[in-house]
Amino acid sequence: MPHNVVMRRIEVTETYRPLSARSLVMSGEICSPPFNPGPVFFRGDDSSDVPWIQGEVHFFKRCDIGALFVKGPVGAIVTVVGGTW
């Protein structure tokens, strides 16, 4: 499998949706930008809402972003920057 750069701007909805429509294992940063109108929520492994406040950034190594689900207020986004290496 070739190594590819992954850069995405994901518009968050009020219901959970995955960061990728298909399985995509990558390493990189996932960010809730500081200008979001409120926190976004990731679905935890126990199905709980895990809040990320505006400006929160986390680095993930070899994570399947198709298995990560996010929701939040209208107008919020999540950015994903990294690669499949």
C-alpha atoms as one frame of an Amber mdcrd trajectory, in Angstrom:
protein
   0.000   0.000   0.000   1.428   3.406  -0.928   1.858   6.030   1.734  -0.442
   9.003   1.327  -0.955  12.373   2.949  -4.360  12.759   4.630  -5.812  16.272
   5.092  -9.509  16.663   5.838 -11.907  19.322   7.058 -14.969  17.542   8.421
 -18.182  19.457   9.005 -19.710  18.136  12.214 -23.437  17.362  12.442 -25.730
  16.996  15.437 -25.655  13.194  15.055 -22.623  10.932  15.190 -20.786  10.281
  11.926 -17.392   8.690  11.235 -14.295  10.731  10.358 -13.944   8.534   7.255
 -16.609   6.698   5.247 -14.275   3.691   5.001 -11.532   2.139   7.089  -8.456
   4.404   6.913  -5.514   3.654   9.203  -3.305   6.710   9.608  -1.074   8.629
  11.984  -1.520  12.336  12.584  -3.374  15.058  14.439  -7.083  15.460  14.993
  -8.152  18.964  16.028 -11.232  20.818  17.196 -10.269  24.327  16.000 -10.394
  27.258  18.447 -13.080  29.060  16.426 -15.674  26.256  16.774 -18.982  27.511
  18.246 -18.771  24.931  21.062 -17.192  21.613  21.981 -17.425  18.597  19.691
 -18.091  15.124  21.071 -16.368  11.893  20.132 -18.108   8.602  20.889 -16.125
   6.794  23.569 -15.434   3.053  23.580 -18.260   2.738  26.123 -20.575   4.871
  23.892 -20.234   7.904  26.172 -19.859  11.454  24.831 -16.204  12.549  25.123
 -16.021  16.359  24.808 -13.192  18.123  22.999 -13.159  21.845  23.733 -12.316
  24.436  21.122  -8.582  24.332  20.347  -8.071  20.761  21.583  -5.586  18.706
  19.518  -4.498  15.066  19.876  -1.928  12.972  18.030  -2.808   9.423  17.056
  -0.510   6.720  15.745  -1.892   4.020  13.418  -5.530   4.811  14.193  -8.484
   3.775  12.011 -10.333   7.073  11.630 -13.271   5.205  10.079 -13.914   3.865
  13.595 -13.939   7.346  15.205 -17.344   9.020  15.410 -17.941  12.723  16.109
 -20.905  15.054  16.585 -21.318  18.647  17.679 -23.049  21.966  17.139 -23.946
  23.290  13.707 -20.963  25.154  12.255 -18.308  23.128  14.095 -15.561  21.305
  12.222 -12.831  18.790  12.966  -9.545  18.754  11.041  -7.459  15.656  10.366
  -3.859  16.032   9.161  -1.352  13.203   8.807  -0.599  10.256   6.609  -0.820
   6.514   6.072   2.803   5.803   6.928
